Amino acid sequence: MTQATQELATLAAKLPPSDRLQLVETILATLDKPDPEITAAWAAEAEDRLAAYRRGELAALDESEVFGDLDRT
């Protein structure tokens, strides 16, 4: 951690909890930037899978098959 980052963390720790939460949310929002290339690739993949399903080339799974193991954990 750089000295500037450490100084910011020290100052942030002195803020009231609600202000710290707002600060964290603001910082996290700067990290969650969608990548247009990745978004486009996932959209193309979803379209390809749907088309394959409609052509009968891809089988669908029942909800219990997909989520069934979650009940056992």
Secondary structure by P-SEA (a helix, b strand, c coil): ccaaaaaaaaaaaaccaaaaaaaaaaaaaaaccccaaaaaaaaaaaaaaaaaaaaccbbbbcccccccccccc
